[in-house]
């Protein structure tokens, strides 16, 4: 099933093509560039353009493009006589120039302005981040709902709308992204914003909170598993697997088979008794689940047959000392064998939320690293902590001053010494579920950046 550009058609671009081209005049990719017969650029999606190039003969193509800040982006296309090249990571309401490297073919185009609900969002950034982009999962009941990619300067360079809350995203190995939309379901989305595959939301399998890709290219996601208990409908949790290319789904795990709402339950009223809010695959293929209402992270065996351990909280098999006990936590991930990183909302302590790293190798689990901002920020809900390859950590305090949270919404990248290397603050929105380090929109890259699919 497909959908036009994530529910938001792009504005028509002003096309300012320069003279069409000329004979090949140098080489690119180690071969002489052929003559460019035609080139034409048109709008393809929110802040995305499509450059169509016809060559005299088959050859690879490299396109370089830039706007008034002087920063130059590149995108490569494999050998062909006719190319359709996605030009992405574009700043809104700017005139861009491009050239086909190795030829005299060049042109220009103007990007559209942000839609009013997204333009209202105020972003302020300082410092230099490690990753080119950060993907914000935004929700405002009276404003923009969806995903927005932000560059180092805090500018929105791509977006995709949701019907309801944006509650999880994963960049697939094939270069597409899968987004969770609580109102619509799971969407497998191309960089131009078009939907390739969709798993619709339904009442029987109510998808919520997180989606991750397996080593086989399938997707795991969380869904409520409602059953009658003592005359009342209670929502347990299930882990499902989705094969987007075939549409097949399978329930892999249910809390009802391993936990009991009589014993494994916090003393809180409500139809939910666990509230799972994150999934991750560990280094052994084990699956980690964070249960907010139990203040607990659980490891499930790779075959989903048994619970390996329960860390912290209600009926823990591996308890935590009081200073290291998280509460209301999000985004639990095993960084390596026996090393766990979690965003600790701290709903019991109600002081500042924090990123917390725990060593699980000994019988007594202990904290080995934690970080809080100098300015207290208590996020009663949402939030994330992501470890980068260079050892830095991207930490999201996702709540505005709402529902007991202090605000503001802010994202930090900090090094192992706890020094802030990049800071983003967001205003005029209610929350951001997470801020994910994101390598690119399509296959664009800046000189010095690693190339992605």
N, C-alpha and C positions, 0 to 999 in steps of 0.2 A: 504494500500500500504506500502511496506517496502523497506528499502534501506540499504545496507551493511555498518554499522558502520559510519554513518554520512559522507559518501563520502570518507572515509579514512580507508583503511584496516590496522589492527595493524601489527607491525613487529612480526616475529616469535620469541617466547621467548626461551631462553636456559633453558632447564629443568634439574634440579639437584636434583631429588627426592632422599631423604634418604630412608633407609630401610622401607618397608611397615610395618606395624604395628602389633599390639600386643593385648593382652587381655586388657580389661578395668582395670585401676588401681586406679581410684579415682572417685569422683562424680562431676557432673556439673548440674546446674539447680535443685539441690536437689535430683537427682537420680543417681544411679551408672551408669557410662558410659559403653556402650557395647563395644565389640571387634570391631575394625575397620578392615574390610576385605581388602579393597583397597582404595587408594586415589590417585588422579591424577590432576595436574593443567596445564591448557593451556591458551593461549591468547584468550581474548574475545572481546576486543575493545581497543581504545586508552587509554593506562595506566590502563587497567582493565584486570583481570585474572578470570578464572572460575575454582573453586576447586570442583571436583566431588568426593563424599565420599560414600562408601557402608558400611553399618553397619551389624553386626550380627543380630540385631533386631531394631525395630523402637525406636528412641530416638531423643531428640533435640541435636543440635551440636553448639558448640562455637569454633570459630577459632581465634587465636591470631597471628598477623604477625608484622614484624618489619624489619628495615634495620639498617645501620650503625650509625644513630643518636640516637638510643636507644628508640625512641618514639614507643609505642606499640598501635596498632589498633586492634579492635575487631569487629567481625560480628557474629550474631546469626542466626541460622536456626531452624525452628519449627520441631516438631516431625515427623520423617519419617525414613524409612530404607535406602533410597537412597537420597542423598542431592546434589543439584547443588548450590554452594555458590559463590556469586560474591565478589571478593576481589578487592577493589577499594581505591581511594585516594593514588595512588602509585607515588613515585618520579621517574623520568626517569633515565635510565641507571644505575640502582642500583641492587645489589643482595639482595633479601629479604629472610627471614626465616619465617616459619610458623609452628604452632603446633595445633593439635586438642586437645583442653583442656580436661583434665581428662583421656587422653590416652598417649601412647608413640609414636603415629603417628606424624611424622614431616617431613618437606621437605624444599626445597629452589627453587627459580626461579630468573631469571634476567629480568628486564624490558627493554623495547626498549628505544633508545634515541629519543629525540624530532625530528620531521621533520625539515629540515633546515630553512624553513620560520618562524617557531615558535621558534626555537632555537635562531634566530637572535634577538628576542625581549629581551630587557634587563630590568629586574625588580630588584628593590632594596627596601627592607623592613626593618623597624625599629619599635621596640615596641611590644606590645602584644595585639592582637585584641580580641574582645569579641566572634565573630563567628569563627568557624573553617576554613571557606573558604570564598572567595569572587569570584564571577563570573564576569569576564570582558567580555564586548561585544566589540570585537576588529574589526577594519577595517583598512587595508592598501591596496591601489589599486595595489601595487607592492609586497605585502607580504601576511601574514596570514589574513584570513577573517573568523570570527566565534567566538565561545565562549570558554573561557579558565578559569578553576577553579584554584585559587591560594591559597596556604596555608599561614600560619602566617609568614613564612620565605621568602615569595615572590617566591616560586617555583611552577611551573605549575604541577598539579597533575591530570588533565583531560582536554580534549578538544574535540570540535566538529566543523567541518567545515561548512561554509555557501557558497553559490554561490555569494552572494552580501552582503550588509550591514547586520550586526546583530542588530536588532532594537527592541528587547523586549524578555523577558523570564519570565516564571512563573514556580515555583515548584508546581506540582499538589498534591492534598491530597493523591493520590494513589502512590506517590513516583516518578512518571515519570515527565519529564520536557517538556514544550511546548516552542519552539523557533520560533521567526519570522526571516525569511530570505527574504529580499526584492526581491531577484532574484528567489526564489523558492516557497515561501508561508509560511504556518504554519506547523510545524512538531511536532508531539507528540513522544517523544524520550525516550527509556529505558536508564537506567544507563550504559549499555554496548555500547550505541551509535546507536543501531538499531532503525529504525523508525517503529512505530506501526500504526499511522494514519497520513495522510497528506491532507492538504487543499491547492491545487495548486494555485499559483499566476495566475491571469488572467487580461485582459485589462478592463473588465467590472467592476470588483470588485478588484481594485488595493490595496492590503493590504499594510499597512505601519504603523510603530510606535505603538508598545505596544500590549500586550496580557495579560489578567487577567482571573483568574478563579472565577466563581460565587459559591455561597453556594451550588448550585445543581450540581456542577461538570462540567458545560458547560464553554465555553471560550468566552469572549468578546474581540473584536479587532477593530482597526480603519482601515477604507478603504476610499479611495477617492470616491466621488460621483460627477462625471462629468456631467454637463448639459449645454445646450446652454443658454446664457444670452446676450442680446443686440447684437446678431450676432457673439458672441465669445464663445468658449468652456471654461467654468470655472470649476475648481475643488473645489467642496464643500467637506464636511466630512460626513461620516456615521459610526454608531456603529453597528456591526454585532455580532450575536451569533452563535457559532459553537458547535454541538454535535459530538465530535470525534468518538464515538463508532458507530454512525449510519450514519455519513456523512451529516446530515441535517444542513442547515444554514438558518438564517432569519435576515433580516435587521430590527433593532430595533429603529433606530433614524436617521434622516437626518437633516443636517443643513438647507437645503432648506425649511423645514417646519416651522422653528422657527427663522431664521435669514435672512437678506437681503444683497446681495452683493452691493446694493446701499447705505445702511445706516451702516451696520456692517462690515466695511472694513477699514483697514489701508491704508494710501495714498502711497501704494507701487505697482509698476507694477508687472505683472506676472500672470500666469494661476491659481495659488492658491490664495485664498482670506482669508484663516483661518489658515492652517497648524496646525492641531491638533497633539500633540506629546506625550501625556500621558493619560492613563485611570486609574481610581481607584474607588473602591466601598467604599462609606462612611458608617458611623455607622448606618444609618437608611435604608440602602439599596439604597441610592441615588448614582448616578454615576457622578464622577468628570472628566471633560475634560479640558486639558490645550490647549489653542489656542495661539501659538507663535506669529502669525502676529497681533493678537488683543491685546497682552500683558494682557491676561485675562484667569481666571479660571472660569468655569461654573459648576453649580450643576444642574443635571437633575433628575427629580423625579424617584422613583423606577420603576414606570410603563412606563417610557419614554414619558409620555404624555405632560409634561410641563417643562419649564426652571424655576428652583426655584430661582436662583440668578446668577448674573454675577459680579464677583469680579475683580475690577481694569480694566484699559484699555478702549477700545472703547465702548461707550454707557453702562457703568457699572451701574447696579442697586445698587451696593455697592462700592462706590469709595474708593480709598486709598489716604492717604496723600502722597505728593511727595517723602519724604524719604523712605516710605514703598512700593512705586510702583515698582513692578518687571517688567522686560522686556525681551522678548525672553525666558521665563521661561520653566522649565522642571519638571517632576515628582511631580506634585501637589497631595498631599494626606491629607485627614482629619485624624488626629491622634486620635481625639475624637470629640464629638459633639462641633462644633464651634471652632475648633483648626486646623489650616492648616499649613502644612510644604511644602515648595517649594524650588527648586533650581533656584535662580535668576541669569540668565546669565548676566544681566545688560547691554544689548546691547545699551540702550539709554545713560546710564551713562558712559559706556566704561572704568570704573575703574575695580577693582577686582570683579569677580563673588562671590556669597555668598549663604549660606543656610539661609533661612528666615522662621521664625515661626510667624504666625499671630493669634490673638484672634478675633473671629468673633461674640462674644456673645453680645456685645453692638452695638448700632447703628453706632458708629464710630469705624471702624476696626483699630486695632493698632498692631504694632510689639511688641512681647514679648521676642524674642530671635533671634539673628543673628550671623553668624560666617563667617569670612574671614581668609585666611591664612596670616601669617606675611609677606611672600613673595607674592607680587601681582601676581595674576593669573586670567587673563581675558579669559574666554572660550566663544567665540562668538557663538558656537553651542554646542549641546549635554550637558551632565552632569546630576547629580542626587543627591538627598538627601534622606536618608532612616533612620528613627528612629528605634532604637532597643528597646527590651523589658526593658533593664536596664536604658533607658533614654539617652544613647549615640547616636550619629548620624554619619552615614557613608556618606561622601560627596565626590563626584567625579568631578574633573576638567578634562574634557575629551579630550581637544584639545591640540595637539602639537603646535609649533609656526607656524601656518598655517592659511590662510584666515583671518588675522587680530587678531588672538588669540596670547596670549603671550606664552602659554605653561608654564611649562611642563605638561604632563599628570600625574596626581597624585590623590591618594585616601587617605583621612584622616578619621580616627575614632576619634571623639572628645567627651569629656564628657560635662555635663551641664555647667561646669565652663569655657569651651572653651579650655581645655587642650588636647593636642594631645596624645592619648594612642597608636595609630598605624599609620604608614605612609608608603605608597607604591608609588614609582615613576616608570614610564614606559617610555622607550626610544626605538627608532627604530620601531615605528609604527605611523600612522597618528592620530588615534583617538580611544577612547573607549566610546561608546554611554552611557553606565552606568557601575557601579560596584555594584552588588547586593550581600548583605549578603546571604550566601548559607550554609545550615546546613550539607550537606553531598553529596556524589556522588550517592551511593546506600544506604545501611543500615549500613555502617561502622561507628564506633564511637571510640573515645579515652576515656579512663577511665575518668569519671567526666563529659563528654558531654552527653546531652540528646540524646536518641535514636530516629531515624526517620524511616519512612517507607522505 
